[in-house]
Amino acid sequence: MQKPLEITFDNIDPSPAIEADIRERVAKLERMYDRLVHCRVTITLEHHQQRTGNIFDVRIELVVPGEELVVSHEANHAKQHYASPDIRTSVKDAFKAAERQLKDFKERQRGDVKLHGDVLDADGLARDRIK
């Protein structure tokens, strides 16, 4: 990366273990796409819930040439999927989404995205879809 990784904790004490996990996951993103310019990860403690546990929002901003990809693992999403989401689960899910976005970006950049308006005929040639 051209700029150093930024990790921010809001409403929560910084955790060396979580920082190390984030650094490993960002290194994996860099291996997926070696032209990654910058990455900013923000972890926010959204709610203190006595019964269901704390709700964390993990936001990942990836800067790639000509574009910025943003992933936000929102509190509502976490609350629906997990009775007691923890910070590690929220980080893991956010980075899974970041990997998908980075993969999609790479495919768009290479031109590998399928055009849904075209249909192949029997000879394998593209023709317009019949409406």
C-alpha positions in Angstrom: 0.0 0.0 0.0 1.1 3.5 -0.7 -0.3 4.8 2.6 -0.1 3.0 5.9 -3.1 1.1 7.3 -5.3 3.1 9.6 -7.2 1.3 12.4 -9.6 3.3 14.6 -11.6 2.2 17.6 -14.6 4.3 18.6 -16.4 3.9 22.0 -14.1 0.9 22.7 -10.6 0.4 24.0 -8.1 -0.6 21.4 -7.3 -4.3 21.3 -3.8 -5.6 20.2 -5.3 -9.0 19.3 -8.0 -7.4 17.1 -5.4 -5.1 15.5 -3.3 -8.1 14.7 -6.3 -9.9 13.2 -7.1 -6.8 11.1 -3.5 -6.5 9.8 -3.6 -10.2 8.7 -6.8 -9.7 6.9 -5.6 -6.6 5.2 -2.4 -8.4 4.1 -4.7 -11.0 2.5 -6.5 -8.2 0.6 -3.2 -6.9 -0.6 -2.3 -10.4 -1.9 -5.6 -10.5 -3.7 -5.0 -7.0 -5.3 -1.4 -5.7 -5.2 -2.4 -2.2 -6.4 -4.3 -1.4 -3.2 -3.5 2.3 -2.3 -4.9 2.7 1.2 -7.1 0.9 3.8 -8.9 2.4 6.8 -10.7 0.2 9.3 -13.0 1.7 11.9 -14.6 -0.3 14.7 -17.4 1.4 16.6 -19.3 0.1 19.6 -22.8 1.0 18.6 -24.9 -0.2 21.6 -24.3 -1.6 25.0 -27.0 -4.3 25.2 -27.4 -6.1 28.4 -29.4 -9.0 27.1 -28.1 -9.5 23.5 -24.5 -8.3 23.9 -22.7 -5.4 22.3 -23.3 -4.4 18.7 -20.3 -3.5 16.7 -20.1 -1.6 13.4 -17.0 -2.4 11.3 -16.3 0.0 8.4 -13.6 -0.8 5.9 -12.6 1.8 3.3 -10.4 0.5 0.5 -8.8 2.9 -1.9 -7.9 1.4 -5.3 -6.8 3.3 -8.4 -9.7 5.4 -9.5 -12.2 4.2 -7.0 -13.0 3.8 -3.3 -14.7 0.6 -2.0 -16.6 0.9 1.3 -17.9 -1.9 3.4 -19.9 -1.4 6.5 -21.0 -4.3 8.6 -23.9 -2.5 10.2 -25.3 -3.1 13.7 -28.8 -4.1 12.4 -27.3 -6.7 10.1 -25.3 -8.2 13.0 -28.2 -8.2 15.4 -30.4 -10.1 12.9 -27.8 -12.9 12.3 -26.3 -13.4 15.7 -28.0 -13.5 19.1 -24.7 -12.2 20.7 -22.4 -10.9 18.0 -18.8 -10.3 19.1 -16.2 -8.1 17.7 -14.3 -10.9 16.0 -17.4 -12.1 14.2 -18.2 -8.6 13.0 -14.6 -8.1 11.8 -14.6 -11.4 10.0 -18.0 -10.7 8.2 -16.9 -7.2 7.2 -13.7 -8.5 5.6 -15.6 -11.3 3.8 -17.7 -8.5 2.2 -14.6 -6.5 1.5 -13.0 -9.5 -0.3 -16.2 -9.9 -2.4 -16.2 -6.2 -3.4 -12.5 -6.3 -4.2 -13.0 -9.4 -6.4 -15.9 -7.7 -8.2 -13.8 -4.6 -8.7 -11.0 -6.7 -10.2 -13.4 -8.5 -12.6 -14.9 -5.1 -13.7 -11.4 -3.8 -14.2 -10.4 -6.8 -16.4 -13.7 -6.7 -18.3 -14.8 -10.1 -17.0 -18.3 -8.9 -16.0 -21.0 -10.6 -18.0 -23.3 -8.6 -20.1 -26.9 -9.6 -19.4 -28.2 -8.0 -22.5 -26.5 -10.5 -24.8 -27.5 -14.2 -25.4 -25.3 -16.7 -27.2 -26.8 -18.4 -30.2 -26.1 -22.0 -31.2 -22.8 -21.0 -32.8 -21.6 -19.3 -29.6 -22.0 -15.8 -31.2 -23.6 -13.0 -29.1 -26.9 -11.6 -30.3 -29.4 -9.3 -28.8 -31.8 -10.8 -26.3 -35.3 -11.3 -27.8 -37.8 -9.1 -26.0 
